[in-house]
């Protein structure tokens, strides 16, 4: 099996620069050992106007059987003879992709020590692969390469030219032409040759996900055939495909937001991170740890002398949300920004909520939610009610339409103010659930936290915290713009001056006047433990 890479040039930019990029001198023919044979690199032509590098892989069929027994078409034959008589030595496949990474490792990484400016320069390239297995035919070849900027020629190879009535084989003669960086061209080939062959010669392990994402960086996250590419490259291993798709979506969102992936996937805190006093304000309503009250000497006080343990703010908030959802008559509920799944667990306990969808941009948060809820061991009837989905609230998502209610619990304060209009439209304008419940901290109450320095927000990831009036102004504007009525409810013990620690807004589509609901609660300034 072989392929050729050709470029053209001028006297100012000679085509022989290809030798610098490939780290292989045009005047030499070189050999490289691979795990399944020998790779040969030579230059049939090399001058200032035109230069061609040819990579020939000489496959050792015996080595292929010994190393790949039971792995791929060459190692899992239907008969003993098929182990030695197959298309592996002749057709471009994952074997050739491995040879590319072995022979052109520096070029794949976009490195050139002798001429560091060259890798960033697009070149007029022509790549030819005489025999390429294409499960899906020439049309699939076009769909895979054309979105990457290539002019694609994929000519089906007939089964036998002497008998045209037999039709075409599953092989094509591929020619790619375009002006691209050489590193990008090699990465396209490294990923898509095995995808078209659809039969890897080696066992696909979890580290293949990292290889795919490294080689697909900058193009795979936007490719229209992303799912097909990922699924085939990872040999249809569902768990690996899901992991890769989640990471690709994070990369796409991070690029769109001009941010690092770590900034997007930050819903699960580092255990060493410092928490603000209201630990329950963490993304996804993180629960405060339960510890017994202790006396002066550190021992547990006698039960008869212990005061009843106060209910945490996190619990009160979930109770308030559930009351609002029940009052709205909701049965199909979205938890937007579900974090680690505490609210999802409470929703699952109530049979009236027949369909529950947890949405979060953070893969780590979704994985933690699945672990905490024991999703893998959950009874089938219960697990059928729950779905965990990765998504960003900054973008419209057709999967979120048609629900009775949506919850944004301690979410909006984690969004940059400039992005709030996008979240508003995605939830209230596009998804348009019948009811929406929004909770957020009341910044006026922060003065009641003895250990919270003045001017500091409750959690380091909060972009803002609103007063009661600021929250009501925002909520009323949202309701007016999108045809909702809104009412407000306090959450937690209400201070006569500072108000409640958490404020809740319930939006409904079914009309009615905007109103503020108040409840009678204790006005005693709570301790840190009681309010958190």
Buried (B, 14 or more C-beta within 10 A) or exposed (E): BBBBBBBBBEEEBBBBBBBBBBBBBBEEEEEBEBBBBBBBBBBEBBEBEBBBBBBBBBBBBEEBBEBBEEBBBBBEBEEEEEBEEBBBBBBBBBBBBBBBBBBBEBBBEBBBEEEEEBBEEEBEBBBBBBBBBBEBBBEBBBBBBBEBBBEBBBEBBBBEEEEEEEEBBBBBBBBBBBEBBBBBBBBBBBBBBBBBBBBBBBEBEEEBBEBBBEBBEEBBBBBEBBEBBBBBBBBEBEEBBBBBBBBBBBBBBBBEBEEEBEEBBBBBBEEEEEBBBBBBBBBBBBBBEEEEEEEEEEEEBEEEEEEEEBEBBBBBBBEBBBBBBEEBEBBBBBBBBBBBBBBBBBBBEBEEBEBBBBBBBBBBBBBBBBEBBEBEEBEEEEBEBBBBBBBBBBBBBEEBEEBBBBBBBBBBBBBEEEBBEBBBBBBBBBBBBBBBBBBBBBBBBBEBBEEBEEEBBBBEBBBBBBBBEBBBEBBBEBBEEBEBBBBBBBBBBBBEEBBBBBBBBBBBBEEEEBEEEEEEBEEEBBEBEBBB
